[in-house]
């Protein structure tokens, strides 16, 4: 209000109060008049520009010698900013609560000293077979974790340090009926001044639906790739056993005709010679195509021999010098890993010819105990890291999909004018649940 704008009466004051709060304010004033006790309240007022603001008031009515109310003393404070902050916080908490409910999540805190886990109420819908899911111990909960996943759940605490205090892990929890749910935990670890673990807080989400969908997609992808390989093998056999044989017979017949062509004109003899040459080229192409569709050496001689032979053939067929090197490759490699690495090398070298513009490439295969690595590098034009991130070509998609089926990992490194390197890493051993390459943490599923 402008200076002097207030009329100085209780009625004028009441008229400034928001219509929805006016009755409540009048009731508070009347109660204070009757009791003479300190009174407080909060209400809205409407400014001259029609904007709404919040007031917090504290006052007391004093009485005269006869006991009648004589005066009221108090203070009103503008709490609009506080109210707006509270409203924003309330809405944020509502949205968070809805998100937690929709995402089937709950918050947790684990105390290292007492081993007690305290969870938010949303856990009741997820862990509904536990008597009191809001309060548990790490030892009790670890006993409910699927045996194949306990290593991921109760890994040594030394993995987490003050410099590396966060983790993410997935594991299965068994219900009393033997069924399992998948949980995914994201946690933050707190340490004391001596670096000792004190507590963990975080969020846990029920990802059973997602895991089941991923598993269904995994099985579908495997069936599609297996069907593709079977079809490639069938076509390769047709090319090798039928068309290649026919071309061989045709080439022999043409050579016989050429030998008996003494009475033919020189032009006809030259045409026969050209046709014989084309037949030889087609026969060679069919042979190469058959081996590309299904590498028989892979079945009989193993990955090193098959990959070395392919690199030699590829060098011969294209204007590209491919060097193949290998180190400590184990003799026994699972068939699906062998085929996966061979197909990735094929696709990567095709990309070198198609995109790099280089004349040299290297294929390196190396064993490292529990894993096998493959690196395909070239000396071509390369490309920017942004292009690597945005790369969605069918070649890379096919590589990643094949690697996903064997729990492998692919990375692409490239710089303009410095060539490209495709690095592949495949584990040779995984546990029954397929948990590989994930950070592990003590009390991960609290």
SVG drawing of the C-alpha trace seen along z (x, -y; Angstrom):
<svg xmlns="http://www.w3.org/2000/svg" viewBox="-16 -9 68 91">
<polyline fill="none" stroke="black" stroke-width="0.4" points="0.0,0.0 1.2,-3.6 2.2,-5.6 -1.0,-6.6 -3.1,-4.2 -4.1,-2.1 -7.3,-3.2 -6.3,-2.0 -9.3,0.1 -9.8,3.8 -12.3,3.8 -9.9,2.2 -7.3,4.8 -9.8,7.7 -10.7,6.4 -7.0,6.8 -7.0,10.5 -7.6,13.0 -11.4,13.8 -10.6,17.5 -8.7,16.8 -10.7,14.0 -13.1,16.1 -10.2,17.9 -8.3,14.7 -11.5,13.2 -11.9,16.4 -8.3,16.3 -8.8,12.6 -12.0,13.4 -10.4,16.3 -7.5,14.0 -10.0,11.4 -11.7,14.0 -8.7,15.8 -6.1,13.1 -3.5,15.7 -0.7,15.3 -2.0,16.3 -0.4,16.9 -1.6,17.7 -0.7,17.6 -2.9,16.1 -2.8,14.5 -3.3,10.8 -4.1,9.3 -2.0,6.3 -3.3,3.5 -1.9,5.0 -4.0,8.2 -0.9,10.2 -1.2,12.6 1.3,12.7 1.6,14.7 1.7,13.2 2.6,14.8 1.2,13.0 1.8,13.3 -0.2,11.1 -1.8,10.9 -4.8,9.0 -4.3,7.1 -7.2,6.3 -7.9,3.2 -8.5,3.2 -12.2,4.2 -11.1,7.2 -12.2,5.8 -9.9,6.0 -8.1,2.7 -5.4,3.2 -3.8,5.8 0.0,5.8 1.7,8.0 3.9,8.3 3.1,9.5 5.9,10.9 5.9,11.3 6.7,15.0 5.8,15.2 9.3,16.4 9.3,19.1 5.8,20.3 6.8,20.3 9.9,22.4 7.7,24.8 5.2,25.1 8.0,25.8 9.5,28.4 6.1,30.0 5.5,30.3 9.1,31.6 8.4,34.2 5.1,35.2 6.8,35.6 9.6,37.6 7.1,39.8 5.2,40.4 8.5,41.1 9.5,43.5 6.2,45.3 6.1,45.4 9.7,46.6 9.2,49.1 12.1,47.7 12.9,47.1 15.6,45.3 17.9,47.0 20.6,46.3 23.0,48.9 24.9,48.3 28.2,50.1 28.5,50.2 25.1,51.8 24.6,53.5 21.0,52.1 19.4,51.2 16.6,48.6 14.4,48.3 11.7,45.9 8.1,47.1 8.0,47.8 10.0,51.0 6.8,52.6 5.4,53.1 8.7,54.5 9.8,56.7 6.3,57.6 7.3,61.1 9.6,59.6 7.8,59.1 9.2,55.5 11.0,54.5 11.6,51.0 14.1,52.3 16.5,55.2 20.2,56.1 22.8,56.5 23.4,60.1 19.7,61.1 19.3,59.5 22.5,61.0 21.0,64.5 18.1,63.7 20.3,62.8 20.5,65.4 23.6,67.6 24.9,66.8 24.7,63.1 26.1,62.9 29.6,62.1 28.2,58.9 26.2,58.1 28.9,58.7 32.1,58.0 35.1,56.8 34.7,53.4 38.1,52.4 36.7,51.9 35.1,48.6 37.4,45.8 36.9,42.1 38.1,41.3 35.7,43.8 32.6,43.8 29.8,44.7 28.7,47.9 26.0,49.5 25.1,53.2 22.3,55.6 21.4,58.9 18.5,61.2 16.6,61.6 14.8,64.9 11.2,64.9 10.1,67.7 8.4,69.5 11.7,69.7 10.9,67.1 13.2,64.2 13.1,60.4 15.9,58.3 17.0,55.3 19.4,52.5 21.2,50.5 22.9,47.1 24.7,46.2 27.1,43.6 29.5,44.7 30.6,42.4 34.0,42.8 35.4,41.4 38.7,39.5 40.7,42.7 39.1,44.0 36.8,46.5 33.4,47.2 30.7,45.7 27.4,45.9 25.9,46.2 22.9,44.4 21.2,44.9 18.3,46.0 17.1,49.5 14.8,50.1 12.8,53.2 14.1,53.9 12.5,57.3 10.3,56.3 13.3,54.7 15.5,57.7 12.8,60.1 12.4,57.9 16.2,57.8 16.4,61.6 13.6,62.0 15.4,59.7 18.6,61.5 17.1,64.8 15.5,63.3 18.8,61.8 20.6,65.1 17.9,67.0 18.1,64.4 21.9,64.6 21.9,68.4 19.3,68.5 21.5,66.1 24.5,68.3 22.6,71.4 21.3,69.7 24.8,68.5 26.1,72.1 23.4,73.4 24.1,70.9 27.8,71.6 27.2,75.3 25.1,74.6 27.8,72.4 30.6,74.9 28.9,78.2 26.6,77.2 27.5,74.0 31.3,74.3 31.2,77.9 29.1,76.8 31.5,74.0 34.4,76.4 32.8,78.7 32.0,75.7 35.6,74.6 36.9,78.1 34.6,78.3 35.7,74.9 39.3,75.9 38.6,79.1 36.9,77.0 39.8,74.6 42.2,77.5 40.2,78.7 39.8,75.2 42.5,75.5 40.0,75.1 38.5,72.0 39.3,68.5 41.6,66.5 38.7,64.3 36.7,67.3 39.8,68.8 40.3,65.4 36.6,65.4 36.9,68.9 40.0,67.9 38.2,64.9 35.2,67.0 37.4,69.6 39.2,66.8 35.8,65.3 34.7,68.8 37.9,69.2 37.3,65.8 33.7,66.6 34.7,69.9 37.3,68.2 34.8,65.6 32.2,68.3 34.9,70.1 35.8,66.9 32.1,66.0 31.5,69.5 34.3,69.1 33.1,65.6 29.6,66.8 30.8,69.8 34.5,70.0 35.1,73.8 38.6,73.3 37.0,71.9 35.3,75.3 38.3,77.4 41.5,75.4 40.4,72.8 40.3,69.1 44.0,68.2 44.3,70.2 40.9,69.1 41.6,65.4 45.1,65.6 43.8,67.2 41.1,64.6 43.5,61.7 45.7,63.2 42.8,63.7 41.5,60.2 44.9,58.7 44.9,60.5 41.4,59.4 41.7,55.7 44.3,53.0 45.0,53.3 48.0,54.9 46.6,56.7 49.0,57.9 47.8,60.5 49.5,61.0 48.5,63.1 49.7,63.7 48.9,66.3 45.6,67.2 44.1,70.2 43.6,73.4 40.0,73.9 37.7,71.0 33.8,71.3 32.4,71.7 30.1,68.6 33.1,66.5 35.2,67.8 32.5,67.0 31.8,63.6 35.4,62.4 35.8,63.7 32.6,61.9 33.7,58.7 37.1,58.9 35.4,59.4 33.1,56.4 35.9,54.2 38.1,54.9 35.3,54.2 34.8,50.9 38.5,50.1 38.3,50.7 35.0,48.8 35.8,45.7 39.4,45.4 41.3,44.8 44.3,46.4 46.6,49.1 47.6,50.9 45.7,52.5 46.6,54.7 44.5,57.4 45.8,58.4 44.4,61.3 45.6,61.8 44.7,63.9 44.7,62.6 43.8,65.4 40.1,64.9 39.5,62.9 40.5,62.5 41.0,59.2 40.8,58.3 42.1,55.0 41.6,53.9 43.5,50.8 44.2,48.9 46.3,46.0 43.5,44.2 41.8,40.9 40.0,41.5 37.2,39.3 36.3,37.1 35.3,38.5 31.8,36.8 31.3,39.0 32.2,42.1 29.5,41.3 26.9,40.6 27.9,43.7 24.8,45.8 25.7,47.7 24.6,51.3 28.2,52.6 28.8,51.3 25.2,52.3 25.9,55.8 29.2,55.9 27.7,54.7 24.8,57.1 27.1,60.1 29.2,59.0 26.2,58.5 25.4,62.2 28.9,63.2 29.0,60.4 31.7,58.6 32.6,54.9 33.5,52.8 35.2,49.4 36.0,47.3 39.0,44.9 39.7,42.5 41.2,39.1 41.2,37.3 44.3,38.3 45.4,40.8 43.4,43.8 40.9,45.9 41.1,48.6 38.3,51.0 39.0,52.7 37.0,55.8 37.2,57.5 35.3,60.8 35.3,62.7 36.0,66.4 34.3,67.2 31.1,65.7 29.1,66.8 25.7,68.4 23.8,65.1 26.0,63.5 27.2,60.8 30.4,59.4 32.1,56.1 30.0,54.5 31.4,52.6 30.8,54.6 30.2,53.3 29.6,54.6 25.9,54.2 25.2,53.2 21.6,54.2 20.7,52.5"/>
</svg>
